[in-house]
Amino acid sequence: MSKTIFSLISFVAGMVVMSLVASGNHTSIFAQEPSAQSAPPATPPFIGVKIAGGPIPEVKPINVRMSYIGAMGAPSDVRVDGVECSHCVFDGAILRYGGGNFSLSDFSVSGPVRIELDGAARNTVLFLKFVEALRKPQSQIPPSQLSSNNPETQIINVSGTIKGSIDTALR
């Protein structure tokens, strides 16, 4: 009987010691003056439900600079993310955009132009379709338009030539 009691007392003592060692909290707590940096920032009151999401995608800076480039004849595939192009000509081009910064100054576009959106740009279009569906609950957007894994593609027939400048880069 004494062996059983000794074993039980040893087991309980071992559990208590292990719970103290494995608790992960080994810091002493003392009252301190609050520092100016530890004060949480004041935020406006929020009414509703907050849902934690992922991080906001980072928009990379422009890293390719070109000028007087002509994409004429056969359809050329042009990725505009991260591109700064001055005096570029797009005739029948396929323009691909994923949501990054770009700058096209004094550009010229003619012919049928194919626009393909992917990445953050595609997600933005899908989100705007969702917002539009919320505005008009009676008219529903087919679920295939809100959950497509394919890039958003649109073909625009440009009549004549369009010239202009556009810059999305924050300076």
KOLGULO-439831 format. One record per residue (C-alpha): residue in one letter; y, z, x. Coordinates in pm, whole numbers. Layout:
@aa: A, north: Y, up: Z, east: X
...
//
This chain:
@aa: M, north: 0, up: 0, east: 0
@aa: S, north: 240, up: 77, east: 285
@aa: K, north: 187, up: -274, east: 428
@aa: T, north: 289, up: -427, east: 94
@aa: I, north: 604, up: -215, east: 66
@aa: F, north: 694, up: -287, east: 430
@aa: S, north: 645, up: -662, east: 371
@aa: L, north: 860, up: -652, east: 55
@aa: I, north: 1140, up: -463, east: 232
@aa: S, north: 1124, up: -705, east: 528
@aa: F, north: 1139, up: -1004, east: 292
@aa: V, north: 1444, up: -868, east: 103
@aa: A, north: 1621, up: -776, east: 429
@aa: G, north: 1553, up: -1127, east: 567
@aa: M, north: 1692, up: -1290, east: 251
@aa: V, north: 2010, up: -1081, east: 266
@aa: V, north: 2066, up: -1157, east: 636
@aa: M, north: 2000, up: -1531, east: 589
@aa: S, north: 2232, up: -1552, east: 288
@aa: L, north: 2509, up: -1400, east: 499
@aa: V, north: 2441, up: -1627, east: 798
@aa: A, north: 2399, up: -1946, east: 598
@aa: S, north: 2689, up: -1887, east: 359
@aa: G, north: 2919, up: -2113, east: 565
@aa: N, north: 3220, up: -1888, east: 512
@aa: H, north: 3279, up: -1689, east: 828
@aa: T, north: 3655, up: -1661, east: 819
@aa: S, north: 3857, up: -1348, east: 776
@aa: I, north: 4133, up: -1359, east: 518
@aa: F, north: 4465, up: -1190, east: 587
@aa: A, north: 4783, up: -1209, east: 382
@aa: Q, north: 5032, up: -1444, east: 548
@aa: E, north: 5375, up: -1581, east: 475
@aa: P, north: 5344, up: -1925, east: 312
@aa: S, north: 5459, up: -2204, east: 542
@aa: A, north: 5707, up: -2468, east: 426
@aa: Q, north: 5455, up: -2744, east: 493
@aa: S, north: 5179, up: -2593, east: 282
@aa: A, north: 5377, up: -2609, east: -44
@aa: P, north: 5234, up: -2880, east: -268
@aa: P, north: 5472, up: -3165, east: -350
@aa: A, north: 5636, up: -3148, east: -690
@aa: T, north: 5481, up: -3402, east: -924
@aa: P, north: 5596, up: -3494, east: -1269
@aa: P, north: 5380, up: -3359, east: -1550
@aa: F, north: 5099, up: -3592, east: -1647
@aa: I, north: 4987, up: -3618, east: -2004
@aa: G, north: 4650, up: -3778, east: -2058
@aa: V, north: 4337, up: -3814, east: -1853
@aa: K, north: 4331, up: -3873, east: -1480
@aa: I, north: 4030, up: -4057, east: -1346
@aa: A, north: 3977, up: -4049, east: -973
@aa: G, north: 3945, up: -4397, east: -833
@aa: G, north: 3898, up: -4551, east: -494
@aa: P, north: 4169, up: -4605, east: -239
@aa: I, north: 4436, up: -4868, east: -293
@aa: P, north: 4348, up: -5184, east: -98
@aa: E, north: 4552, up: -5229, east: 218
@aa: V, north: 4755, up: -5550, east: 233
@aa: K, north: 4746, up: -5678, east: 587
@aa: P, north: 5056, up: -5826, east: 752
@aa: I, north: 5108, up: -6194, east: 821
@aa: N, north: 4914, up: -6292, east: 1132
@aa: V, north: 4920, up: -6677, east: 1133
@aa: R, north: 5243, up: -6874, east: 1174
@aa: M, north: 5256, up: -7252, east: 1128
@aa: S, north: 5516, up: -7516, east: 1065
@aa: Y, north: 5520, up: -7881, east: 960
@aa: I, north: 5154, up: -7883, east: 855
@aa: G, north: 5046, up: -8160, east: 622
@aa: A, north: 4737, up: -8120, east: 406
@aa: M, north: 4722, up: -8471, east: 266
@aa: G, north: 4452, up: -8716, east: 165
@aa: A, north: 4115, up: -8552, east: 112
@aa: P, north: 4140, up: -8211, east: -52
@aa: S, north: 4197, up: -7957, east: 220
@aa: D, north: 4087, up: -7595, east: 185
@aa: V, north: 4381, up: -7364, east: 266
@aa: R, north: 4349, up: -6981, east: 276
@aa: V, north: 4704, up: -6852, east: 224
@aa: D, north: 4635, up: -6480, east: 289
@aa: G, north: 4814, up: -6369, east: 606
@aa: V, north: 4979, up: -6711, east: 658
@aa: E, north: 5344, up: -6792, east: 720
@aa: C, north: 5402, up: -7165, east: 689
@aa: S, north: 5731, up: -7348, east: 716
@aa: H, north: 5769, up: -7708, east: 587
@aa: C, north: 5402, up: -7736, east: 483
@aa: V, north: 5288, up: -8018, east: 258
@aa: F, north: 4996, up: -7966, east: 17
@aa: D, north: 4879, up: -8286, east: -153
@aa: G, north: 4565, up: -8233, east: -360
@aa: A, north: 4488, up: -7910, east: -175
@aa: I, north: 4255, up: -7624, east: -262
@aa: L, north: 4459, up: -7304, east: -224
@aa: R, north: 4253, up: -6986, east: -190
@aa: Y, north: 4421, up: -6648, east: -236
@aa: G, north: 4274, up: -6298, east: -214
@aa: G, north: 4580, up: -6073, east: -255
@aa: G, north: 4726, up: -6062, east: 97
@aa: N, north: 5081, up: -6125, east: 215
@aa: F, north: 5192, up: -6484, east: 265
@aa: S, north: 5510, up: -6678, east: 317
@aa: L, north: 5559, up: -7047, east: 237
@aa: S, north: 5911, up: -7167, east: 312
@aa: D, north: 6029, up: -7518, east: 223
@aa: F, north: 5682, up: -7616, east: 100
@aa: S, north: 5593, up: -7930, east: -91
@aa: V, north: 5305, up: -7950, east: -343
@aa: S, north: 5184, up: -8262, east: -522
@aa: G, north: 4873, up: -8402, east: -684
@aa: P, north: 4611, up: -8193, east: -859
@aa: V, north: 4599, up: -7854, east: -690
@aa: R, north: 4299, up: -7625, east: -721
@aa: I, north: 4379, up: -7252, east: -710
@aa: E, north: 4096, up: -7009, east: -635
@aa: L, north: 4152, up: -6634, east: -657
@aa: D, north: 3910, up: -6383, east: -506
@aa: G, north: 3915, up: -6022, east: -387
@aa: A, north: 4215, up: -5817, east: -500
@aa: A, north: 4388, up: -6119, east: -658
@aa: R, north: 4082, up: -6190, east: -875
@aa: N, north: 4062, up: -5821, east: -972
@aa: T, north: 4430, up: -5829, east: -1070
@aa: V, north: 4373, up: -6126, east: -1301
@aa: L, north: 4074, up: -5950, east: -1459
@aa: F, north: 4277, up: -5630, east: -1505
@aa: L, north: 4562, up: -5825, east: -1670
@aa: K, north: 4310, up: -5983, east: -1910
@aa: F, north: 4188, up: -5631, east: -1990
@aa: V, north: 4547, up: -5516, east: -2056
@aa: E, north: 4602, up: -5818, east: -2281
@aa: A, north: 4287, up: -5728, east: -2477
@aa: L, north: 4426, up: -5375, east: -2525
@aa: R, north: 4747, up: -5518, east: -2669
@aa: K, north: 4562, up: -5719, east: -2934
@aa: P, north: 4256, up: -5522, east: -3046
@aa: Q, north: 4170, up: -5778, east: -3317
@aa: S, north: 4134, up: -6065, east: -3071
@aa: Q, north: 3865, up: -5988, east: -2820
@aa: I, north: 3820, up: -6142, east: -2479
@aa: P, north: 3461, up: -6250, east: -2417
@aa: P, north: 3287, up: -6001, east: -2182
@aa: S, north: 3200, up: -6288, east: -1946
@aa: Q, north: 3571, up: -6323, east: -1862
@aa: L, north: 3602, up: -5954, east: -1774
@aa: S, north: 3288, up: -5923, east: -1560
@aa: S, north: 3256, up: -6252, east: -1376
@aa: N, north: 3130, up: -6240, east: -1017
@aa: N, north: 3274, up: -6584, east: -949
@aa: P, north: 3627, up: -6641, east: -820
@aa: E, north: 3892, up: -6717, east: -1076
@aa: T, north: 3953, up: -7092, east: -1047
@aa: Q, north: 4224, up: -7302, east: -1203
@aa: I, north: 4310, up: -7668, east: -1151
@aa: I, north: 4675, up: -7752, east: -1192
@aa: N, north: 4787, up: -8112, east: -1228
@aa: V, north: 5128, up: -8127, east: -1066
@aa: S, north: 5344, up: -8408, east: -1199
@aa: G, north: 5559, up: -8535, east: -916
@aa: T, north: 5630, up: -8311, east: -621
@aa: I, north: 5732, up: -7948, east: -632
@aa: K, north: 5935, up: -7804, east: -347
@aa: G, north: 6033, up: -7445, east: -287
@aa: S, north: 5986, up: -7121, east: -94
@aa: I, north: 5792, up: -6803, east: -167
@aa: D, north: 5747, up: -6487, east: 36
@aa: T, north: 5533, up: -6187, east: -60
@aa: A, north: 5569, up: -5993, east: 265
@aa: L, north: 5752, up: -5663, east: 241
@aa: R, north: 6006, up: -5631, east: 517
//
